[in-house]
Structures are given as structure tokens and as C-alpha cells.
């Protein structure tokens, strides 16, 4: 009973913060989808893909993240390996600066579609590769399946992606216990509601199979994910799928949801392997210091 009260209190606190953010006076307008900052060698539209890496990499941030802070480590890691790397903001809410990925997921996928077209136009490439963290690893699947993205994408790498909905360690069950909680979540932050297990968005996304022909999929998950729960919901089923549990590469890797996408060098190594499988090298605990 004590644990239940604590979970209820945690949910109410989270909802209160959400409502406060959404209802607060506007302190910044929503950032345009194409307004990512050029930083540390990425988002450089003069970058031209090479024969070794012919597809630009588009990074898709997670919920409550943005185009810069989610990728402060992975973007330079890929740039240093010869990739043209780009990132953008999506799912913005008016009056909520910096913390994105909260708008309706289907609309966010439309922003991804527009940004991929921009990158292709700027670089002259025929296709891109997509690397996403959390919602950003799941969202591209909507783009591939419903918005005509499959012919424009070679590989999708999802790092701790929310592919089949999350229970948030059971907290989502309390949405039906707290009066009005589900309505608040849906109205104020539809992007969060779309990611709950059993949501209309999740049902549509996964109807008829997880994958589309012509795209290679890699999923990198951690056993200790406390946001995407159960962690196995990240994994995909279908052809051209490589599901990786990071602890199978390094048993002492204790990355949680955020750290897997932001600083985990084993995950970075496996991302590079997925982007260039012809030159893949074994990853392991030694990847943490390489």
C-alpha cells in the first residue's frame, strides 16, 4: 500500500509539472523544425557525403530532449568517423522551450519527413540513415510506414526505442486511477500519451508488422531501462532486424534509459557498426574507453 501511494504521488507530481509547463505564459515560441544549431562539426550543410559514407545521418532526439543536448557525445563521435551528421527539433509545444518531443507523434513524424527532404536536398544524397533515441528511435517507423519514407532511408538505429509502448514501470496503470489524469496527459502533452502502451498511435504503428521492406533495422536496448518498460518492448520482429541487448556486449554496462543514448560508448560502437556493417568490429566493455 505504501508503494502504491508513493507511485500515485510520483504520477501526480509528474502530471502537475506537465500541466504547469503547458499552462505557463509563453516565454519562447516553438523552435522551427529546421532551426538546429551548427555545433561541433554537425549540422554543417556544406558537408558532402563520401564514397565510404554515402548516406548522411539524421539524429532524432527523445522525449523532453532536443537536437543538441541529446547528441552532444554521439554526434561528434560519428563526425569524427567521417559522417555528415544532422539533427533537428520536433514535437515542440508553445511556451515550453528546450524540452521537445511532446507534440502529437504523427505530426512529429511529418516534421521528420520534411527534415529528411531538406538534408537530401542540401547534400545531394539519395538516402539518409536515421539514428534515434527513445521516442526518436520509434517515431521514424511511422515515417517509414505511412509517410513514404522507406525509399529515402537505408538504416534505422533505435537506441532504447519505445517501439511497442511503455508502462513506465507500471505507473501508466495509475492513469485510470487518478480522475482526469489520462485526459490531462492527452490534452496537454499528446506526445506522451501516444507512447503509452495500448494507445491509438501505438496500435496503428504496429498493425501489420514492425518493419517495412528495404530498410535495415538495429535496436539497442538496456536491461536497466526504467522508462521503456518492459525493456523487451524495444525489440522489433521482422526481416533485416538486429536486436542488441547491451549487457550481451558488456555484462557490467549498467546504463539506464538516458545514459544509453547520451554517453554509452558500447551503444555508440554498435551504432557505427549498424551504419557501416561491411566494416563492423566487435564491441565490448573495451568500447567504453576506445
C-alpha positions in Angstrom: 0.0 0.0 0.0 2.9 2.3 0.9 4.5 1.6 -2.6 1.1 2.3 -4.3 0.8 5.7 -2.5 4.4 6.6 -3.5 3.7 5.7 -7.1 0.5 7.7 -7.1 2.3 10.7 -5.6 5.0 10.4 -8.3 2.4 10.3 -11.0 0.5 13.3 -9.6 3.8 15.2 -9.3 4.7 14.5 -12.9 1.2 15.5 -14.1 1.4 18.7 -12.1 4.7 19.6 -13.7 3.3 18.8 -17.1 0.2 21.0 -16.6 2.3 23.8 -15.2 4.6 23.8 -18.2 1.8 23.6 -20.7 -0.2 26.3 -19.0 2.6 28.7 -18.2 2.8 32.0 -20.0 4.7 31.8 -23.3 8.4 32.5 -22.7 9.6 31.3 -26.0 8.0 30.4 -29.3 8.2 26.9 -30.6 11.5 26.3 -32.3 11.2 25.8 -36.1 11.9 22.2 -37.1 14.9 23.3 -39.2 16.5 25.6 -36.7 19.0 23.3 -35.2 22.3 24.9 -34.2 25.5 24.2 -36.1 27.8 22.7 -33.5 31.0 20.6 -33.2 31.0 19.6 -36.9 27.4 18.5 -37.2 24.5 20.3 -38.9 27.1 21.6 -41.4 25.1 21.8 -44.7 28.3 22.2 -46.7 29.2 18.6 -45.7 29.1 16.3 -48.7 28.8 12.5 -48.2 31.8 10.4 -49.3 32.0 7.1 -51.1 32.9 5.5 -47.7 29.8 7.0 -46.1 27.4 8.0 -48.8 24.3 8.4 -46.6 24.0 11.4 -44.2 23.0 10.5 -40.7 19.9 12.2 -39.2 19.7 12.1 -35.5 16.2 12.1 -33.9 16.1 13.1 -30.2 14.0 11.6 -27.5 11.1 13.0 -25.4 11.9 16.0 -23.3 15.2 16.3 -25.2 16.3 18.5 -28.1 18.6 18.5 -31.2 21.7 19.5 -29.2 21.7 18.0 -25.7 20.7 14.5 -26.8 23.6 14.3 -29.2 26.5 16.2 -27.5 28.5 12.9 -27.5 27.2 10.7 -30.3 27.2 13.4 -33.0 30.9 14.2 -32.7 31.6 10.5 -32.4 30.1 10.0 -35.8 31.5 13.2 -37.3 35.0 12.0 -36.3 34.4 8.8 -38.3 33.7 10.7 -41.5 29.9 11.0 -41.5 27.8 14.0 -42.4 25.6 14.3 -39.3 22.4 16.4 -38.8 19.9 16.9 -36.1 16.6 18.8 -35.7 13.9 19.6 -33.2 10.4 18.2 -33.3 7.3 18.0 -31.2 7.5 21.5 -29.8 4.9 23.0 -27.5 4.3 26.7 -27.3 5.7 28.1 -24.0 7.9 25.0 -23.4 11.4 25.8 -24.6 14.2 23.2 -25.0 12.1 20.3 -23.9 10.6 18.8 -27.1 9.0 15.6 -28.4 5.7 16.5 -26.6 3.5 17.2 -29.5 1.3 14.7 -31.3 3.6 11.9 -32.6 2.1 11.8 -36.1 2.7 15.5 -36.5 6.3 15.0 -35.2 6.8 12.3 -37.9 5.7 14.9 -40.5 8.5 17.2 -39.2 10.9 14.3 -39.6 9.8 13.8 -43.2 10.3 17.5 -44.0 13.7 17.5 -42.4 14.9 14.4 -44.3 13.9 16.1 -47.5 15.9 19.1 -46.5 19.0 17.1 -45.8 18.7 15.2 -49.0 18.3 18.4 -50.9 21.3 20.1 -49.3 23.7 17.1 -49.5 22.6 15.6 -52.9 22.4 12.2 -51.3 19.9 9.6 -52.4 19.1 8.3 -48.9 19.8 9.0 -45.3 20.3 6.8 -42.3 18.3 7.5 -39.1 19.6 7.2 -35.5 17.1 7.9 -32.8 16.9 7.7 -29.0 13.8 6.8 -27.1 10.8 8.3 -29.0 13.3 9.2 -31.7 14.0 5.6 -32.3 10.3 4.7 -32.6 9.0 7.8 -34.4 10.8 7.1 -37.7 8.9 3.8 -38.1 5.7 5.9 -38.6 7.5 8.0 -41.2 8.7 4.8 -43.0 5.3 3.1 -42.8 2.8 5.9 -43.5 4.7 8.9 -44.9 6.6 7.4 -47.8 9.9 7.4 -46.0 11.1 3.9 -46.8 12.7 4.7 -50.2 14.7 7.5 -48.6 16.2 5.5 -45.7 18.9 2.9 -45.7 19.1 2.1 -42.0 17.2 2.9 -38.8 19.1 2.6 -35.5 16.9 2.8 -32.4 18.7 3.3 -29.1 16.2 2.4 -26.2 13.3 3.0 -28.6 9.7 2.9 -27.4 8.6 0.6 -30.2 5.6 -1.1 -28.5 4.6 1.4 -25.9 5.7 1.7 -22.3 4.2 1.1 -18.9 6.7 3.4 -17.2 7.4 0.7 -14.7 3.7 0.3 -14.1 2.9 4.0 -13.5 0.7 4.2 -16.6 -1.8 1.9 -14.9 -2.5 4.8 -12.5 -3.7 7.0 -15.3 -7.1 5.2 -15.0 -7.0 5.5 -11.2 -6.4 9.3 -10.9 -9.6 11.1 -12.1 -8.8 13.1 -15.2 -5.2 12.1 -15.4 -5.4 10.4 -18.8 -7.3 13.4 -20.2 -4.6 15.8 -18.9 -1.9 13.8 -20.4 -3.6 13.6 -23.8 -4.6 17.2 -24.0 -1.5 18.9 -22.5 1.2 16.6 -23.9 -0.2 14.4 -26.6 3.3 13.1 -27.5 3.5 11.4 -24.1 0.0 9.9 -24.4 0.9 8.5 -27.8 3.7 6.5 -26.2 1.7 4.7 -23.5 1.2 1.0 -24.2 -2.2 0.4 -25.9 -2.5 4.0 -27.3 -4.2 4.5 -30.6 -0.9 5.7 -32.1 0.9 2.5 -30.9 -1.8 0.2 -32.2 -1.8 1.8 -35.6 2.0 1.8 -35.7 2.4 -1.9 -35.1 -0.6 -3.2 -37.0 0.6 -5.5 -39.9 4.1 -5.9 -38.6 7.0 -3.9 -37.2 9.1 -3.3 -40.3 8.8 -2.2 -43.9 10.8 -3.8 -46.9 14.0 -2.2 -48.0 15.2 -0.8 -44.6 17.7 -2.3 -42.2 16.8 -2.0 -38.5 19.0 -2.2 -35.5 17.7 -1.9 -31.9 20.0 -1.3 -29.0 18.4 -1.8 -25.6 19.4 -2.0 -21.9 18.2 -4.4 -19.3 18.1 -1.5 -16.8 15.8 0.8 -18.8 13.4 2.4 -16.4 11.5 4.5 -19.0 10.8 1.9 -21.8 9.3 -0.9 -19.8 9.5 -3.8 -20.1 12.8 -3.2 -21.9 12.0 -6.0 -24.3 9.2 -3.8 -25.8 12.0 -2.0 -27.6 12.8 -5.1 -29.8 11.4 -5.5 -33.3 10.3 -8.6 -35.2 10.8 -8.9 -38.9 13.4 -9.3 -41.7 16.5 -7.2 -41.6 16.3 -6.7 -37.9 19.2 -6.8 -35.4 18.2 -6.7 -31.8 21.0 -6.0 -29.4 20.9 -6.1 -25.6 23.8 -4.0 -24.4 24.6 -6.3 -21.5 25.2 -9.1 -24.0 28.1 -7.0 -25.3 29.3 -5.8 -21.9 27.8 -7.5 -18.8 28.9 -4.7 -16.4 27.3 -2.0 -18.5 24.6 -0.6 -16.2 23.3 2.2 -18.5 19.8 3.4 -17.8 17.5 4.9 -20.5 19.1 8.3 -20.8 22.7 7.2 -20.5 22.3 4.6 -23.2 21.5 7.2 -25.7 23.7 10.0 -24.5 27.0 8.7 -23.3 27.2 4.9 -23.7 30.2 4.1 -25.8 29.2 0.5 -26.3 25.9 1.7 -27.8 27.9 4.2 -29.9 30.1 1.4 -31.2 27.1 -0.7 -32.2 25.5 2.3 -33.9 28.6 2.7 -36.0 28.5 -1.0 -36.8 24.9 -0.7 -38.0 25.7 2.3 -40.2 28.6 0.6 -41.8 28.2 -3.2 -41.4 30.8 -4.0 -44.0 33.5 -2.6 -41.6 31.8 -3.6 -38.3 34.1 -4.6 -35.4 33.2 -6.5 -32.2 32.0 -4.3 -29.4 32.5 -5.0 -25.7 33.5 -3.4 -22.4 36.7 -2.1 -24.1 34.5 0.1 -26.3 33.9 2.3 -23.2 37.5 3.6 -23.4 38.0 3.5 -27.2 
